[in-house]
């Protein structure tokens, strides 16, 4: 049986995404993102599912782990994020005074929280907040979490879909130690890679010229400081296309001339959500 590791507790959005990926896999929670990456490095038959960015609140902050562990990306998955107010069985909205959740979930439901004048409490994750409400048995306290969390911890959904904006998505990356990529065919692909430039003036400008000349579209380009440094940066990049496409190959060859470090993280089919 295949294993999928995720960060958080059962009922988390990462757990929901893992179930969508493979219902029959053994889905195992980890306390931290570091632990997920470490498990996948040691266990080559396992995968990890990691939230990489959110449509509304931006990056989750796992780039340094992508850079450090350099696991292969097998696919991306866009999970719809629908937040719910969860309380003890029988609780009414008027009973609730305090809400607990992850900082991002609280900010994504800020209008709803203000409407009811709830007191916010930031916790490490959404599902962990639901678990705490279930154990504490205090009717004045509620969590903001997924419907899966309600089922997992036997809580009532007091109010559904309380997020500020509908259609919120989190992009997850499915990663592992073994290198694997789809054959080049007639589909939309993403090639993901990281690079570090040689230290010279206008290095970034020069390095990206090949993409413009070859008509290759970059869908993501972000810089991150290396650990314990403010003057050494690496870049994380996604482009539209398969690495075996001649246009992509020429662009990456051109980029390679300006790099002191270059690593392909993965080639995978683009999620259908990109077309919406």
N, C-alpha and C positions, 0 to 999 in steps of 0.2 A: 504494500500500500504506500502511495506517495505521501510525503509530509509537506505541509505548508506552515511556516512559522509567521506569526504576526505580532506586532507590538500592541500591548493593552490586555484587557480581560475579555472573556466571552461576552458577546453582545455588542462589541465595538464595531464601528463602521468597517474597520479592517477585517473583522471576522465575517461581516456581511459580504464584503468583496471576495474573500476567500471561498465562501460557500457558492457564490456566483461562478467562480472559476472552476471549482471541482468539489461537488457535494460529497463525493466518496473518499476524499483525501482525509488523512489524519491532520486535523487543524490544531496547532499548538501555540498557546500564548507565550510571549516573552515580556519581561518587565521593561526592557529598553530596546531602542533601535539597534544599539551596539550589539546586544545579545543576539538579535535576529541575524545580523551580518556574520557574526562569529559562528553561529550554528550552521549557516549555509556554507561557510568556508570549510568547516570540518566534515559536514555530512553531504557528500556529493549527490545523494539521492533526494535531497530536499530542495524546496524552493522557499523564497520569502515573498511576502506581498507587503509593499511599503508605500504609504502615501507620500507623493512627491510634491504636489502643489494643489491648491484649491482655487477655483475660478474667482472667488470673491476676495479671499484673504491672502492669496499669493503662496509663496514657498513655505513648505513645512519645516525646512532646515536640516535636511539629511545629506546635503551635497558633500560635506567633508567625509562622510562614510562611504559614499560612492567613489570618491577620490582615493580613499585609503584602501578599501577592500577590492575594488575593481571587479565586482561580480558581473557576470553576463546578464544583460536584460533580454528576457524572452518575449515579453509582450507588455502592452500597457492596457489599463482597464479604467474606464471612467465610471465611478460610482455616484449615483444620485444621492445627494445628502438631504434627507428630510428629518428635521428635528422635531421632537415631541416632548411635551411636558409630562413627566412620569411621576406619579404619586402612589402612596399606599392604597390598597383596594378600598373603594368607597369614598375616597377623599374628593372634596369639591375644590374648585379653584379659589374660592373665598377662604378656605382653611390655610392656604399656603402663604408663607412669609419669606422663606429663604429658598433660593435655587442654586444648585451645584452642578458644575460641568467644566469641561475643558475651556480654556480662555477663548479659543477660536469659536467654539459653539456659542458661548455667551455673547460674543460680539456679533455673531451672525443672527442672533435673536434679540438684539438690543431693543428694538421697537416694542416687541411683546413684553419684555421685562419692564420697560419704562411704563407701559400702559397699566400694569398691575402693581407697580412700585415694589417689585420683589427686591430683596437684598441678594446681591450676587456673591458667590463663593467660587473661586477658581480652584479646580482640582486637576490632577494629572491626566485624566481621560474621562470620556463621556460614560462608558460602561461601568467604570470603577465608581463613578458618582451614583449610578443606578443601584449598584450592589450595596453601597453604603446606606442609601435610603431604605432599601429592603431590610437591612440588618438593624437600623436604628429605631424603626417603628415610631417615628415622630411625624404626625400628620401635617405639621407646619412646614416640613421640608420636602422639596421635590428635586428631581434631576432633569436635565435636558439631555436626551439621548435618542437612540434609534428604537424602532418598534421591536427589533430583535432583543434589545435590552429589556424591554417591558416583558416579553415572553420569558426570557432567561431568568429574570429575578422576580417574577410574579407580581408585577406592578401594573397599575391601571394607566392607560393613556388618557390623561386629564384633558389635554388639548393637542390635536394633531397639527403637523405642518406649521410650526410657529416661527419659521425662519423669515428674515426680512425680505429676502428675494427668492422667488421660486426658480427652479431650474439650476440650483447650485450643484456643482460637480466637483469631486475630488479625483485627481488623476493618480492612480496607483501604478507602480512598476512591479512586475513579477520577475524575480532575479534568482540566480543560482550560480554554482561554481563551474559546472560544465558549459563549454562553449557550444552554442547551437544557433543556427539561423536559417530562415526559410530560403528555398531556391528563388532565384530572380524570375518572377513571372509577371503577369499582367494585373498587378494589384498595387494599392498604394502602400508604400513602405516608409518607415522612419529609420534612419541610421543615427545612432547616438554615440558620441565620443567625447573624450576630454583631452585637453592639450594645455601645455605650458610653453609660453613663447621665450625665445632668446631675448636677453635684455638689450634692446637697441631702440633708438628713436623710431616712432611710427610703426612699430612691429605689428600691432593689431591691424592697422589700416592696410599694410602690405600683405599680411597673411590672408586677409579676406578677399583679396582681389580675384583669386581663382574661382570663387563661388559666383561672383558677378559675371566674369567672362564666360563661364560655362552655363550660366542660367540656372544655377542651383539655389533653391529657396531655403534659407535658414529659418526654422520655426522657433528656435530657442537659442539664445546666446547669453550666458550669464557668467560673471566673473566672481571668484571667491578667493579670499586670501588663504595662503597655505597656513597650516597650524603655526602659531606663535610668530607670525610675520605680518608686516603691514606693507612690505614692498615687493613681495613675491606672490603672484596670482596665478591660479589656474582657471581655465574656462570650461564650462559644460555646455555642450552644443547638440542640438537635434537638427537634422536636415530632412527635407522631403526627398525620398529616393532610396534605392538599394545600393549597397556598397559596390555591387558588380556592374552597375550602370556606368558606362564609360565617362559620362559627364561628372558623376560623383567621384569616380576614381581620379580623374584629372584634377579636380578641385582639391581633393585630399592630398594628392602628391605635391601640389603647389603649397598647401598649408604646411606640409611636413618640412619643407625647406626652412621655415621660420621657427620651427619648434625645437625645444630641448627635451620635451616629453610629449608623447602622443599615444593615445590608447583608445581603441574601438571598444565601446561598452556593449553594443548589440545592434542587430538589425532585426526589425520586427514589423509585422503588419500594423498599419495605423488603425486605431479604434474607430468604429463606425460613427461615434459621437463627433468626430472631427468634421464630418460632413454637415452636421446640423448648424 
